[in-house]
Amino acid sequence: MLVDSPPEPRAETAPAPPTRRAIRAVGLLLSLVILALVALASIALGAKGLSPQQVWHGLFHDSGTYADVVVGDRVSRTVLGLLAGAALGLSGAVLQALTRNPLADPGLLGINAGASAAVVTALTYFGVTSLSGYVWFAFLGAAAVGALVWFLGGSRGATPVRLALAGTAISAALYGYLQAVMVMDDAALGTMRFWTVGSLASATDATIRQVLPFLLAGTALALGLARPLNAMVMGDDTARALGTNLHRTRALSMAAATVLCGAATAACGPIVFVGLMVPHVVRSFTGPDLRWILPYAAVLAPVLLLGSDILGRLVARPAELQVGIVTAVIGGPVFIFLVRRRRTAQL
């Protein structure tokens, strides 16, 4: 077993009545249907208009025509959006539970900053220019910063406050380094200006294959942490009384969030608000039980990400807006509305 399996928490995470569990299960199935419809829309719609016949032909009878190539690119883009969205939703939910901070997201612990600093280093000092090359630098940078935050946060004595402070300090230092390098290197500035916005446009089958093992491992680990994180949300003393190993749960939570966010950021660039906003929305109708928050976040975060990507492709035809811009425009007002609702903002 990767994580402890403490007795079922009492109080607010006690087992829901059968009717409520059934409603949640039906809601999750409905969310999956919505996700499937959004994924189909992501393949059918875009800056280049295609007829339903062309989309069907590109999916099942690819003969190498221009329309078939466009459909193939959209399929890769959609698959990456599904994977990255689920990863961002899960990592946000895990970090909010780990730090007991409703404003926590991958940026709070420096994971985005680590990936960005590694990419600009690869571009400037190692001459790496292809996505397949610097995706590994981005992932390793995110992992290195995650490990450093864990070490500086106290390791065995880590607390939510220490982790947040360590992540904030490291992020500030890395973003200073990032800006200094980009000012001195025009080539790095041009590439990073696009990459740091966040986009699915450069999705390829090779990129998906590179990040897929990490995303699958991180997803399995995050879902397995639901019960001990449920106990930790109620406070350290309560979690210990319920038999939770605090050190192990925090270490595994950091590992899960780092792997998920690091892989997603490496493939798409840092995309804001998805990991921050979706857990808030989910918590408003599931309650604080992470056994439901995590699956819902893994399904609804890709809905937001792919929906934003579709919107970015349609509003700027024949060009497109990067998905990171769209999520920021949508996420800002929505998040302000959410945090003003006390019940939603609380963990």
Summary of the structure (lengths in Angstrom):
residues: 347
radius of gyration: 20.2
end to end distance: 26.8
largest distance: 63.5
contacts: 1276
relative contact order: 0.18
helix: 76%
strand: 0%
